[in-house]
């Protein structure tokens, strides 16, 4: 019982950046756009949030800056794909490479710089409750924000007229345009939101999960977030499940390494969460009908109002 609370807290910490990035990408893909630049946007958000926090000491400003950086990079993607009709897959990959290089350049003077992690919520009388207290009432603001954002996205997509319009744009943009909906503008807002969420995921990495800056510290989480959207069959609730499943696997391999077993190489243990993700995706892909029924019909397809 004494170790249960720390384990649950560690799982939440490992899952939160994935949840931010995946829920943002879900909204983007629901609008019919495929942005493979999540990894780059997470790194951009991570480095800017860290720099702002170090230079100003203001964690709130750092969080906002991380989200803004992700949105700015997503805006570049939107200009190229929605405005200039560039290929979405190629542009997303280029955005990831751009984010890796830009974050390394901006953060080269901050490697090894110490930073105090985001403060944890501490409610007298509640945080002291065994197990439940520190897990539920002892997290930082970004953990709670991730759940709030997920709930709002689920409500928006399936309980509001605006969400219905966004989903219709992802299914058939030409039909949506024909009845007067601004397809490009709707997709632009979705892409910017997805970028802001990826930036928040990156900000969580550098401000809370491991309060430091290191090149490529996202360690492939952007790609995992993309896989989680498919794993969840484009459903917000299942995104939460997928994010926490991967977070649990990440923690499990860390504990196995900490046990010091020489029978299993540490490099193999590092691969476990990613191998598990691939296995799950392979199993899901066996039901091709279910994937087709849930995937936005026009995802990744270029749209032009005159075309």
TATALIN-V642872 format. One record per backbone hydrogen bond with DSSP energy under -0.5 kcal/mol. NH is the residue of the N-H (numbers start at 1). CO is the residue of the C=O. E is the energy in kcal/mol with one decimal. If there is no record, write none. Layout:
nh=NH co=CO e=E
nh=NH co=CO e=E
This chain:
nh=5 co=1 e=-0.8
nh=7 co=3 e=-1.8
nh=8 co=4 e=-2.5
nh=9 co=5 e=-2.6
nh=10 co=6 e=-2.2
nh=11 co=7 e=-2.2
nh=12 co=8 e=-2.2
nh=13 co=9 e=-2.2
nh=14 co=10 e=-2.2
nh=15 co=11 e=-1.6
nh=16 co=12 e=-2.0
nh=17 co=13 e=-0.6
nh=19 co=15 e=-2.2
nh=20 co=16 e=-2.3
nh=21 co=17 e=-2.1
nh=22 co=18 e=-2.8
nh=23 co=19 e=-2.4
nh=24 co=20 e=-1.8
nh=25 co=21 e=-2.1
nh=26 co=22 e=-2.2
nh=27 co=23 e=-1.4
nh=28 co=24 e=-1.9
nh=29 co=25 e=-2.8
nh=30 co=26 e=-2.2
nh=31 co=27 e=-1.1
nh=31 co=28 e=-0.7
nh=32 co=29 e=-1.5
nh=33 co=28 e=-1.8
nh=35 co=33 e=-0.6
nh=36 co=34 e=-0.7
nh=41 co=37 e=-2.2
nh=42 co=38 e=-2.4
nh=43 co=39 e=-2.0
nh=44 co=40 e=-2.2
nh=45 co=41 e=-2.5
nh=46 co=42 e=-2.4
nh=47 co=43 e=-2.4
nh=48 co=44 e=-2.0
nh=49 co=45 e=-2.2
nh=50 co=46 e=-2.0
nh=51 co=47 e=-2.5
nh=52 co=48 e=-2.6
nh=53 co=49 e=-2.2
nh=54 co=50 e=-2.5
nh=55 co=51 e=-2.7
nh=56 co=52 e=-2.4
nh=57 co=52 e=-0.5
nh=57 co=53 e=-1.9
nh=58 co=52 e=-0.5
nh=59 co=57 e=-0.8
nh=62 co=58 e=-1.8
nh=63 co=59 e=-2.2
nh=64 co=60 e=-2.1
nh=65 co=61 e=-2.5
nh=66 co=62 e=-2.2
nh=67 co=63 e=-2.1
nh=68 co=64 e=-2.6
nh=69 co=65 e=-2.5
nh=70 co=66 e=-1.9
nh=71 co=67 e=-2.2
nh=72 co=68 e=-2.5
nh=73 co=69 e=-2.2
nh=74 co=70 e=-2.1
nh=75 co=71 e=-2.2
nh=76 co=72 e=-1.7
nh=77 co=73 e=-1.8
nh=78 co=74 e=-2.5
nh=79 co=75 e=-2.4
nh=80 co=76 e=-1.8
nh=81 co=77 e=-2.6
nh=82 co=78 e=-2.5
nh=83 co=78 e=-1.4
nh=84 co=79 e=-1.8
nh=86 co=80 e=-2.9
nh=91 co=87 e=-2.2
nh=92 co=88 e=-2.3
nh=93 co=89 e=-2.2
nh=94 co=90 e=-2.2
nh=95 co=91 e=-2.2
nh=96 co=92 e=-1.9
nh=97 co=93 e=-2.1
nh=98 co=94 e=-2.6
nh=99 co=95 e=-2.6
nh=100 co=96 e=-2.3
nh=101 co=97 e=-2.2
nh=102 co=98 e=-3.0
nh=103 co=99 e=-2.4
nh=104 co=100 e=-1.7
nh=105 co=101 e=-2.0
nh=106 co=102 e=-2.8
nh=107 co=103 e=-2.2
nh=108 co=104 e=-0.5
nh=108 co=105 e=-0.8
nh=110 co=107 e=-1.9
nh=111 co=107 e=-0.5
nh=112 co=213 e=-0.8
nh=113 co=110 e=-2.0
nh=115 co=211 e=-0.6
nh=118 co=207 e=-1.4
nh=121 co=139 e=-2.8
nh=124 co=122 e=-0.6
nh=126 co=123 e=-1.7
nh=127 co=123 e=-2.6
nh=129 co=126 e=-1.4
nh=132 co=130 e=-3.2
nh=133 co=129 e=-1.4
nh=134 co=129 e=-0.7
nh=135 co=131 e=-1.5
nh=136 co=132 e=-2.8
nh=137 co=132 e=-0.6
nh=137 co=133 e=-2.7
nh=138 co=134 e=-0.6
nh=141 co=119 e=-0.5
nh=143 co=140 e=-0.8
nh=144 co=140 e=-1.3
nh=145 co=141 e=-2.2
nh=146 co=142 e=-2.0
nh=147 co=143 e=-1.2
nh=148 co=144 e=-2.2
nh=149 co=145 e=-2.9
nh=150 co=146 e=-1.9
nh=151 co=147 e=-2.4
nh=152 co=148 e=-2.4
nh=153 co=149 e=-2.7
nh=154 co=150 e=-2.4
nh=155 co=151 e=-2.4
nh=156 co=152 e=-3.0
nh=157 co=153 e=-2.8
nh=158 co=154 e=-1.7
nh=159 co=155 e=-1.9
nh=160 co=156 e=-0.8
nh=163 co=156 e=-0.6
nh=164 co=160 e=-1.8
nh=165 co=161 e=-2.3
nh=166 co=162 e=-2.4
nh=167 co=163 e=-2.4
nh=168 co=164 e=-2.2
nh=169 co=165 e=-2.1
nh=170 co=30 e=-0.5
nh=170 co=166 e=-1.7
nh=171 co=167 e=-1.4
nh=172 co=168 e=-3.0
nh=176 co=172 e=-2.1
nh=177 co=173 e=-2.6
nh=178 co=174 e=-2.0
nh=179 co=175 e=-1.3
nh=180 co=177 e=-1.6
nh=181 co=176 e=-2.4
nh=183 co=181 e=-1.6
nh=186 co=182 e=-2.4
nh=187 co=183 e=-2.6
nh=188 co=184 e=-2.2
nh=189 co=185 e=-2.3
nh=190 co=186 e=-2.0
nh=191 co=187 e=-2.5
nh=192 co=188 e=-2.5
nh=193 co=189 e=-2.3
nh=194 co=190 e=-2.5
nh=195 co=191 e=-2.2
nh=196 co=192 e=-2.3
nh=197 co=193 e=-2.3
nh=198 co=194 e=-2.1
nh=199 co=195 e=-2.4
nh=200 co=196 e=-2.0
nh=201 co=197 e=-2.3
nh=202 co=198 e=-2.1
nh=203 co=199 e=-2.5
nh=204 co=200 e=-2.3
nh=205 co=201 e=-1.4
nh=206 co=202 e=-1.8
nh=207 co=203 e=-2.0
nh=208 co=204 e=-2.2
nh=209 co=204 e=-2.5
nh=210 co=205 e=-2.5
nh=211 co=208 e=-0.6
nh=212 co=210 e=-2.5
nh=217 co=214 e=-1.3
nh=219 co=216 e=-1.5
nh=221 co=218 e=-1.8
nh=224 co=220 e=-1.8
nh=225 co=221 e=-2.5
nh=226 co=222 e=-1.6
nh=227 co=223 e=-2.0
nh=228 co=224 e=-2.4
nh=229 co=225 e=-1.4
nh=230 co=226 e=-1.1
nh=231 co=227 e=-2.8
nh=232 co=228 e=-2.6
nh=233 co=230 e=-1.7
nh=234 co=229 e=-2.3
nh=235 co=232 e=-0.9
nh=239 co=235 e=-1.4
nh=240 co=236 e=-1.5
nh=241 co=237 e=-1.5
nh=242 co=238 e=-2.7
nh=243 co=239 e=-2.7
nh=244 co=240 e=-2.2
nh=245 co=241 e=-2.0
nh=246 co=242 e=-2.3
nh=247 co=243 e=-2.2
nh=248 co=244 e=-2.1
nh=249 co=245 e=-2.0
nh=250 co=246 e=-2.5
nh=251 co=247 e=-2.1
nh=252 co=248 e=-2.3
nh=253 co=249 e=-2.2
nh=254 co=250 e=-1.5
nh=255 co=251 e=-2.3
nh=256 co=252 e=-2.3
nh=257 co=253 e=-1.9
nh=258 co=254 e=-2.1
nh=259 co=255 e=-1.3
nh=260 co=257 e=-1.4
nh=261 co=256 e=-0.9
nh=265 co=263 e=-0.5
nh=268 co=265 e=-0.5
nh=269 co=265 e=-1.7
nh=270 co=266 e=-2.1
nh=271 co=267 e=-0.8
nh=271 co=268 e=-0.7
nh=272 co=268 e=-0.7
nh=272 co=269 e=-0.9
nh=275 co=271 e=-2.7
nh=276 co=272 e=-2.7
nh=277 co=273 e=-1.8
nh=278 co=274 e=-2.1
nh=279 co=275 e=-2.6
nh=280 co=276 e=-2.6
nh=281 co=277 e=-2.3
nh=282 co=278 e=-2.4
nh=283 co=279 e=-2.3
nh=284 co=280 e=-2.5
nh=285 co=281 e=-2.5
nh=286 co=282 e=-0.7
nh=286 co=283 e=-0.7
nh=287 co=284 e=-1.9
nh=288 co=286 e=-1.2
nh=291 co=287 e=-1.6
nh=292 co=288 e=-2.4
nh=293 co=289 e=-2.1
nh=294 co=290 e=-1.6
nh=295 co=291 e=-2.7
nh=298 co=170 e=-2.4
nh=299 co=296 e=-1.5
nh=300 co=32 e=-1.4
nh=301 co=298 e=-1.9
nh=307 co=304 e=-1.9
